[in-house]
């Protein structure tokens, strides 16, 4: 591990930012725009297909240069280079962090522990492509000889959110003859509802689990096997209706899945960074190998940008640092991610895991309790629905809520006047958030004096607008890689390990211990706190009633 640095909040770079914040805390975005008529043309960056406007953030040129100095002090670039070099930067799990190798081109070299992992990546991609083609063309059939019409991905967290999000995002590219579903929760109602209208003879289950021990996934997988066998009747049918995506070959074999039908990945891929590995098999089945590879190329172009661009022109660095500015210096606790796209409905939950599992840490990489806020609470839903619900609090509430708006210029389906009405909202909301409406403007509208205060909008709410031409596989890859690397930059500034998840591991153990207390015939001796004991007793009584 690198030498222990002084905590970031004790550095002169941090204090200069704090002093600068007190100087500009009361400066309104209206003033910043008035002072510099070219602000909107200057504070943006176009990288690949992404055009990112951060002119409506409460930053000046000085803010940005102080933030870049902070990033340099935190050695963000050095950590980035260590990641790409395959160093074990996930210190608590002693692992390399190489999701960037998942999209490296054939022939590239990215090594960890002296082994070039790129050939391994492409070996799995080739097997996935071969399998996907067979299923999509009817070469792979079910136990009774019927063609596969339904794909059910069973996985949770990182083994669910990514493929689910990307499948929804790329629905216009999906084979309409394949019905792809995602079962994640261990709530049996979900399994029931998602399988009730499926025919087992035409259904393929993908059990996606890095560890192949996760209680939710294994419970769903066992129920799926029972559900399929009840109809197909023969254990040998498992081979035709179940495949696995995992790093745990032994557990896959124990479950009864032929390891010839297992698609592997590696301990250097974190769950939340894994949907471009074999975890994305359901997605590849839906959109086909070619589109999947186009998505990887999109990821790769953003990786290359992140790896090579100087901080001043580095999009993930700029967005990450703006997040630090809003969170650590303006006290914002959350980030609303607001995609103006029906197809991006699951992007925010996906990014929520990415940001919150990665950077929800309070100990730094050297084992010290952090001295400043980390993490960003990410939330939101697609526009314009949110406008008719929670945007009110962003516009006129007492909290500072920075927002990322994501808009797509060309829709997959251009239906009547919809697109321009939709996008008018995409432009109007950040504008209103930034500039608000002054009391004088409200009065000029003829609003009675006793209502002027309530109808005034303070404005000065920061936002970033991301505009892309269309939602292609490549654009999705670019967008996701942007947020992955943004998360990286923030973790690096805070000095935390963005790649472990001990909170998730804790949850996995706690539930395992309680299951027998709920299922035992005789009243168990409970040794939890008195509140948990009472709840468990009441639950047992309700179950028996
Ligand atoms: C992701 C997390 C977590 C994980 C799930 C599923 O980074 O580690 O969300 O993906 O807990 O784990 P398995 O894939 O091992 O079932």
Boltz pocket constraint, residues with backbone or C-beta under 6 A from the ligand:
constraints:
  - pocket:
      binder: B
      contacts: [[A, 156], [A, 157], [A, 158], [A, 159], [A, 208], [A, 209], [A, 210], [A, 211], [A, 212], [A, 213], [A, 214], [A, 217], [A, 270], [A, 271], [A, 272], [A, 273], [A, 357], [A, 501], [A, 504]]
      max_distance: 6.0
